Structure formats: C-alpha cells, structure tokens
Amino acid sequence: MAGGGFCRLPNGTVVVALTLTRPCGGTDTGPGPDAPVRVLVHAANRARALTRLRNLGLRAVYLRGNDRPPTPDEVTAVLHHPDGLLWRAAPQAGQELWHPIRALLGPAGHAGPARPAA
C-alpha cells in the first residue's frame, strides 16, 4: 500500500490523504490506469473517511500510519470543495488542479465494473 496520512482539524474533523493506484474504471483524461493518484477525504473521523472511499468501490483502502499527512494546501483544497473528496496525479506535474472524485471513478460512479443498462 502506498503512503498516506491524516490531520485532525480544530473542529474535530479529519482530512485523510492517500496515495493509491488509479482504479481501472477511470476516464481517459489524466494519468494512465496504473499511475498513482493522491486522494483527499474530509470526514468526521478516519474510519468514516475510509468508509466513504470504500462505498465508492475502492475496497482495498487502508490507512496504516501517518507517513504522508496532507499538506496545508491539500487541506485547504478539500475544505473548499463541496463533496470533500478530491484527487490528482501523485507525482504532480506542473500546476495540475484538483479533480472531483467522479472524474476518477468514471461514468459508473464507483470503481467497480460498469453495470449493464437494463
């Protein structure tokens, strides 16, 4: 598992930052299917942050340790986003902006295989 970490905010909530491999269900823009991405989650606590990611289909998401906590810029970015879930390519190239999590997961809305239309 790649690096990750968290920071507790003064109001008691947490921001969790994880570096994950991009799920195969993503869109064609941005990094390739095996490229690492940095995912930020704002939640009430660490367990809820990981549950938010697991509910989107990222099942093998764990936070072991605090070796790469979110930077102040990352905390600011996730706090100013209405969903509280953002991502961008992990080895940041240039001035890449943060993307909403829907752009990473693709049209199905989760990381699993696309459901067939009924």
C-alpha positions in Angstrom: 0.0 0.0 0.0 1.3 3.4 -0.9 1.7 6.3 1.6 -1.0 8.1 3.4 -1.8 10.1 6.5 -4.3 12.3 8.2 -4.5 15.5 10.2 -7.1 16.5 12.8 -8.6 19.9 12.4 -9.5 22.3 15.3 -13.2 21.5 14.9 -12.6 17.7 15.4 -12.9 16.6 11.8 -10.1 15.0 9.9 -8.6 15.2 6.5 -7.2 11.9 5.2 -4.7 11.8 2.3 -3.9 8.6 0.5 -1.8 7.7 -2.5 -3.5 4.9 -4.4 -3.2 3.3 -7.8 -5.8 4.7 -10.2 -8.9 2.4 -10.5 -9.3 0.8 -13.9 -12.8 2.3 -14.3 -11.5 5.9 -14.6 -11.8 8.2 -17.6 -9.3 8.6 -20.4 -8.1 12.0 -19.2 -5.2 12.3 -16.8 -2.8 9.6 -15.7 -2.9 6.0 -17.0 -4.7 3.1 -15.3 -1.7 2.1 -13.1 -0.5 5.6 -12.3 -0.6 6.7 -8.6 -3.1 9.3 -7.6 -3.4 11.4 -4.4 -6.9 11.2 -2.9 -8.1 13.6 -0.2 -11.1 13.0 2.0 -12.7 15.2 4.6 -14.8 13.4 7.2 -15.8 13.3 10.8 -13.1 10.8 11.7 -10.6 8.4 10.0 -13.0 5.5 9.9 -15.7 7.5 8.1 -13.2 8.9 5.6 -12.1 5.3 4.7 -15.7 4.2 4.6 -16.5 7.0 2.1 -13.9 5.6 -0.2 -14.9 2.0 0.2 -18.5 2.9 -0.6 -17.3 4.3 -3.9 -15.8 0.9 -4.8 -12.2 1.4 -3.6 -12.4 -1.7 -1.4 -8.7 -2.2 -0.5 -8.1 1.2 1.1 -6.3 1.2 4.5 -4.5 3.8 6.5 -1.5 2.4 8.2 0.5 5.0 10.0 0.8 8.7 9.2 3.9 8.8 7.0 2.5 11.2 4.4 -0.1 13.5 6.0 -1.9 16.1 3.9 -0.1 19.4 3.3 -1.7 22.7 4.3 -2.5 23.3 0.6 -4.2 19.9 0.4 -6.3 20.6 3.5 -7.4 24.0 2.1 -8.3 22.4 -1.2 -10.5 19.6 0.3 -12.2 22.0 2.7 -13.3 24.3 -0.1 -14.8 21.5 -2.2 -18.5 20.8 -1.6 -18.1 17.0 -1.7 -14.9 16.8 0.4 -13.4 14.2 -2.0 -10.7 15.2 -4.4 -7.8 13.7 -6.4 -4.9 14.5 -8.7 -1.9 12.7 -10.1 0.5 11.7 -7.3 3.8 12.9 -8.8 2.3 16.3 -9.5 3.2 17.5 -13.0 3.2 21.3 -13.2 0.2 23.1 -11.9 -2.4 20.3 -12.1 -5.6 21.2 -10.4 -7.6 19.0 -8.1 -10.4 17.0 -9.7 -13.7 15.8 -8.1 -13.8 12.1 -7.3 -16.4 11.5 -10.0 -13.8 12.3 -12.6 -11.6 9.5 -11.3 -14.3 6.8 -11.0 -15.9 7.3 -14.4 -19.5 7.3 -15.5 -20.5 4.3 -13.3 -19.9 6.4 -10.2 -17.9 3.7 -8.5 -14.6 2.0 -9.1 -16.1 -1.4 -9.8 -17.2 -2.7 -13.2 -19.8 -0.8 -15.1 -23.3 -2.1 -14.6 -25.1 -3.1 -17.7 -28.1 -0.9 -18.7 -31.5 -2.6 -18.1 
